[in-house]
Amino acid sequence: MKIQNKLFLILFSFSLVLVTTLVLLMQWSIGKGVIEYVNTKEIDALKPVVEQFSQIYAREQSWQFIENNHGDFRRLIASQLKASDFLPSKGRPPAERPYQRPPMRGGEHPQRPNRPSFDGQKPQKGDPSQRRSKVPPVDTDSHYALLDKDKNLIVGGYFEQFQYSKTPIMVDEVIVGYFAISKRNRLTQGYELDFIEQQQHYLWLIALLVMCLVALITLPLARHIVEPIKKITHGMHKLTHGDYQARISIDRQDELAELARDYNELALTLAENESARKRWLANISHELRTPVAILRGELEAMLDGVRALEISNIHSAHDEVKHLQRLIDDLNLLATTDIGGMQYRKASLNLTHLLQGELEKYRSYLADADIYLNLQGLEQNIELYADKTRLCQLFENIINNCVKYSQATVLTINISLASQDNQPQVTMEFYDNGIGVEPHHLNHLFEHLYRVEDSRNRKTGGSGLGLSICRHIVHAHQGEISAKQAESGGLAILITLPVAH
């Protein structure tokens, strides 16, 4: 399955679960709220009954007038609720818990006194309204009970399986009893039930509309997210087939745009590496072919008798062999460095003493080339953790590069200490006052076999590998090397190495 389809299904499924959960929670919340509202409304509707009980109790000073008088109790409640929706279901009168008076001494029960009824007449014996119903309680109907101040049942229906709202009956700011109304857990009739059903219907319609909107939004969103990925994938296929000129243009400001920029940088780097590889192969073949062709021509000339077999001619052929040997040695050294085979034996050494000792060796060499050596900053005591042999090779290549190509009269070496990210570093700057190098050549001086001018390198015997070897040596010491135009007009080589702690 494609990413676009997966993303659409994930977003749509998550939205469906979320919307369904919200609808169910809202239905539960509305139903719960309406039931609480109905229960509160019923309590408010029966407040006059509470007031009437309070007045009668104040007159009678006891609950005997209503004790176990279920008929009058029901009629009182029914008369108060006749204009409301809170009457019990038809054909199912509310059941009451049977009342049992505790026995008196001797096992006799006291005679029940005549109690006033609410219509001013005594209840008749055998009145059906006085008979206790055997029908089990219904959880959709409300049940009413009158309790004394200790919450003992006086009259009405009081069942353990129901929860009751108890309204205190006050006489002279003293609680004399409680009027208990069972709490409904669900509705079976009334406009409240119609309201709940209507809201549930509307909620599902809204949920359906929301899911349609989610589908309309999710599909373009998934396409918007996946479209750059498709472009990058198409570009990667081109890279795998060697097309390094392909570029991706994504007009966005997110991570995919950054990925596209990284892809373009990768394609550019691969193109440059491919160009460098081709140039490397072309330069190697050229460098090897030239001395071999010269050597072959001189030998064939001597074999054919065109040139005499003399010591001078043999020396000329020998020079070409040495040049070829040096080129092969340098290529082998670079190849060894690239594969990590160049050996380094690092130890603590004093950079100042090392430079002073090495530069004394090159004073006469530089003097023969009419180059004056100027040293600055060698009075500092600088410790390095480095390979002495490789550093000497580094200095030799830089000085040889100055002698062969700079046409300078002064070579200055300046040593200075600095700190970067709390790491002390030493900077060695080699700069001359020679002809210098054009700015567009500076970034390529450390590439393999890169030469500013082929004819001049042929004359001096250079192969364009010296500075490339210098770069490998500096990087192996966790340093940096770069080239720039010197203020004196020549070329400046900057080398930065970490100082030993």
Salt bridges, closest charged atoms under 4 A:
GLU42 OE1 - ARG184 NH1 2.55
ASP44 OD1 - LYS47 NZ 3.50
GLU60 OE2 - ARG59 NE 3.83
GLU67 OE1 - ARG101 NH2 2.96
ASP72 OD1 - ARG75 NH2 2.13
GLU96 OE2 - ARG74 NH1 2.56
ASP139 OD1 - ARG186 NH2 3.29
GLU192 OE2 - LYS41 NZ 3.99
ASP254 OD2 - ARG252 NH2 2.61
GLU274 OE2 - ARG277 NH2 2.56
GLU274 OE2 - LYS278 NZ 3.96
GLU287 OE2 - ARG451 NH1 2.20
GLU298 OE2 - ARG307 NH1 3.86
GLU300 OE2 - ARG296 NE 2.80
ASP319 OD1 - LYS322 NZ 3.66
ASP338 OD2 - HIS448 NE2 3.41
ASP338 OD1 - HIS472 NE2 3.21
GLU358 OE2 - LYS361 NZ 3.19
GLU360 OE2 - ARG363 NE 3.09
GLU447 OE1 - ARG279 NH2 2.53
GLU447 OE2 - HIS444 ND1 2.85
ASP454 OD1 - ARG451 NH2 3.02
